[in-house]
Amino acid sequence: MPAPVLCAICGAVRAALRRPKTGQALCRACFVAAFEAEVHGTIVAARLFRAGETVAIGASGGKDSTVLAHVLRLLNQRHGYGLRLLLLSVDEGIAGYRDDSLDAVRRNRGRLGLPLHVVSYQELYGWSMDRIARHVGPRNNCTFCGVFRRQALDRGAALLGADKIATGHNADDVAETVLMNFLRGDVGRLRRCAEILTGGEGALPRCKPLKHAYEKEIVLYAYFQGLDYFSTECVYAPNAYRGHARALLKDLEATRPSAVADLVHSGERLAVREDVRMPTQGTCRQCGYLSSQPLCKACVLLEGLNRGLPRLAIGKPGRLQKALLDGEKPETSLREGEDSRPASQGSKILDF
Ligand code: SF4
């Protein structure tokens, strides 16, 4: 009988897994310790936090944000970061997906002992994602959802007085985003997407403490720690462009296990030619949110929905943006019985 493989770190216990990131055979305890030490190393090396800061953890109920909340709370205590941690969730209004994942966040709130605040699309924009999907059709839902979520997190964090937002983006997410932006030729986003800390210039800083953690290792860590998370995919996800980048990345990883780390590294090292014009940040004329255009993307998308012209709002600045800037009256193409204006858009959003 072959001799059992012992843990490459402690050498005392039989190995329980081979690390996807390094190929090392490790026991459960050494893997958990290595994972936590690496996240701590990432936080320290990038100086992600300062003592006394209030950090809103974007909590979706999925594996990444559940592991992030667990590890950040643990490291905050273990290493005395001096952070005030909060959970901040966005309810997009996706039946059978977000309602169930928010239940997982609520269960974790009790387990972690952290305060939880939930902001919803319905409350902020007057539209749920399910209703948006009924108007927009099966494609482009993630365009609306991504833009609205970004603002919703910022608005929620501002309401809570947070100094920073921490998100659960992992190495696979960053690698996929590098691929997507490269395939789309989106130079502006390509430059920023691999950064571990973004924001500044008036925007609330956002950081990714799990930036170097492989998705497979996050799943293993959650399993070994017995964490409670929600793992069903969003009902609109199969139509997302990201899915193609993910499939491509999985293929690359199957032949070259370091493909994830390589792409993250490439994103960090990419230099944009000096003569490429980058967008300059200003503020949206309508809601005051940061924007490189006279109107922010959320206001344009929302106006497209409210005018019954959602497709016109997608893509590069065009007819709808021009009409809005020219102050044209909204068209009344909504169906009978539907709100023509969301309850809280306008005055409430302008207040932030
Ligand atoms: Fe929103 Fe798309 Fe993610 Fe679903 S898959 S939560 S629609 S961004």
Residues whose N, C-alpha, C, O or C-beta is under 5 A from the ligand:
A	BS01	SF4	N141 C142 C145 G146 C234 Y236 A237
